[in-house]
Amino acid sequence: MKHLALFVLLAGFSAAAPALAQYVKGNEAVRFGRPETPPLLKSMSRMPACAADAGCHAGPWHMVETADGLRECTEPTARPGTCRPSSYGSRKLARLWVVKRGTTWQWCQYPDMGSRCVDMHARPPANLLVAVVQ
């Protein structure tokens, strides 16, 4: 009976534990423990960053794996101040998933490398991707 009570107690704790954050299986940016983020382009370094809480962001949110976990960012490079904690699963937003495949940084429509993905650094229209509300 004592063991049964311990089992029920432990089962209750595991049920109350938060679910693991969503991630993209196969994203090579997180292969070695410390996530890698896309490099800042020269054209972006001249532009002021849109802070995640400033209300200046009109496009899709970029879902980026960072050292702080999965974040929603106003830009794919995840500059300081441009990201906030992920609300994936609890809030519907237009999202693009930032992943790395080999040496190429890509945007994917879903958190799945098998979904439609395009090279972030390709010239338009090759890099155009429709964000999906999810």
C-alpha positions as CSV (number, residue, x, y, z in Angstrom):
1,M,0.0,0.0,0.0
2,K,2.9,2.3,0.8
3,H,4.4,1.8,-2.6
4,L,1.1,2.5,-4.3
5,A,0.7,5.8,-2.5
6,L,4.3,6.8,-3.6
7,F,3.5,5.8,-7.2
8,V,0.3,7.9,-7.1
9,L,2.2,10.9,-5.7
10,L,4.9,10.6,-8.3
11,A,2.4,10.2,-11.1
12,G,0.7,13.4,-9.9
13,F,4.0,15.4,-10.1
14,S,4.8,14.2,-13.6
15,A,1.3,15.1,-14.8
16,A,1.7,18.6,-13.3
17,A,5.1,19.1,-14.9
18,P,5.1,21.5,-17.9
19,A,5.3,20.1,-21.3
20,L,8.5,20.4,-23.2
21,A,8.8,23.3,-25.6
22,Q,8.3,22.7,-29.3
23,Y,11.5,22.3,-31.4
24,V,12.4,21.4,-35.0
25,K,13.8,17.8,-35.1
26,G,16.8,17.8,-37.4
27,N,17.6,21.5,-36.9
28,E,21.4,21.5,-37.1
29,A,21.7,24.8,-35.3
30,V,21.2,22.9,-32.0
31,R,23.4,19.9,-32.6
32,F,26.2,20.6,-30.1
33,G,24.3,21.7,-27.0
34,R,24.6,25.4,-27.5
35,P,22.2,26.8,-30.2
36,E,23.6,28.8,-33.0
37,T,21.6,31.7,-34.4
38,P,21.8,33.1,-37.9
39,P,24.5,35.7,-38.5
40,L,23.5,39.4,-38.6
41,L,23.6,40.7,-42.2
42,K,25.3,44.0,-42.9
43,S,22.0,45.5,-44.1
44,M,20.3,44.6,-40.8
45,S,23.1,46.0,-38.7
46,R,22.3,49.5,-39.9
47,M,18.6,49.1,-39.0
48,P,17.4,49.6,-35.5
49,A,16.0,46.5,-33.9
50,C,12.3,46.2,-33.3
51,A,11.9,45.2,-29.7
52,A,9.6,42.2,-29.1
53,D,7.4,44.2,-26.7
54,A,7.5,47.6,-28.6
55,G,4.5,46.9,-30.8
56,C,6.4,47.9,-34.0
57,H,6.5,44.3,-35.5
58,A,4.0,43.8,-38.3
59,G,5.3,40.5,-39.8
60,P,5.4,36.9,-38.8
61,W,7.2,35.9,-35.7
62,H,10.5,34.1,-36.2
63,M,10.7,31.0,-34.0
64,V,14.4,30.7,-33.1
65,E,16.2,28.2,-30.8
66,T,18.4,30.3,-28.5
67,A,20.5,29.6,-25.3
68,D,17.3,30.6,-23.4
69,G,15.2,28.0,-25.3
70,L,12.6,28.5,-28.0
71,R,11.9,32.2,-28.5
72,E,9.5,34.3,-30.7
73,C,11.6,37.0,-32.3
74,T,10.9,40.0,-34.5
75,E,13.8,39.0,-36.7
76,P,15.6,35.7,-37.5
77,T,19.0,36.7,-35.9
78,A,17.5,37.0,-32.4
79,R,19.3,40.2,-31.4
80,P,19.0,41.2,-27.8
81,G,15.6,42.7,-27.0
82,T,14.0,41.3,-30.2
83,C,12.8,38.1,-28.6
84,R,10.2,37.0,-26.0
85,P,9.4,33.6,-24.6
86,S,7.5,31.3,-26.9
87,S,3.7,31.2,-26.8
88,Y,3.5,28.3,-29.2
89,G,0.6,26.1,-28.3
90,S,-1.2,28.7,-26.3
91,R,-1.5,31.6,-28.7
92,K,-2.2,31.7,-32.4
93,L,0.3,33.9,-34.4
94,A,1.8,34.0,-37.9
95,R,5.1,32.1,-37.5
96,L,8.2,31.1,-39.5
97,W,10.6,28.6,-38.0
98,V,14.3,29.4,-38.3
99,V,16.4,26.2,-38.9
100,K,19.8,25.3,-40.2
101,R,20.3,22.6,-42.7
102,G,24.0,22.0,-43.5
103,T,25.4,25.5,-43.9
104,T,22.1,27.0,-45.1
105,W,19.8,29.0,-42.8
106,Q,16.2,28.4,-43.8
107,W,12.6,29.5,-42.9
108,C,10.1,26.7,-42.6
109,Q,6.4,27.0,-42.5
110,Y,6.0,24.5,-39.6
111,P,8.2,23.1,-36.9
112,D,9.1,20.2,-39.3
113,M,12.0,20.0,-41.7
114,G,9.7,18.1,-44.1
115,S,7.4,21.2,-44.4
116,R,8.0,23.8,-47.0
117,C,11.4,25.5,-46.3
118,V,13.3,28.2,-48.2
119,D,16.8,29.6,-48.0
120,M,16.7,32.8,-45.9
121,H,19.5,34.4,-47.9
122,A,18.2,33.6,-51.4
123,R,17.0,36.6,-53.5
124,P,13.3,37.1,-54.0
125,P,11.1,35.4,-55.1
126,A,13.0,32.3,-54.1
127,N,13.0,33.2,-50.4
128,L,9.4,34.1,-50.2
129,L,7.4,31.9,-47.9
130,V,3.9,32.4,-46.6
131,A,3.8,32.4,-42.8
132,V,1.2,30.1,-41.2
133,V,-1.0,31.0,-38.3
134,Q,-0.3,28.3,-35.7
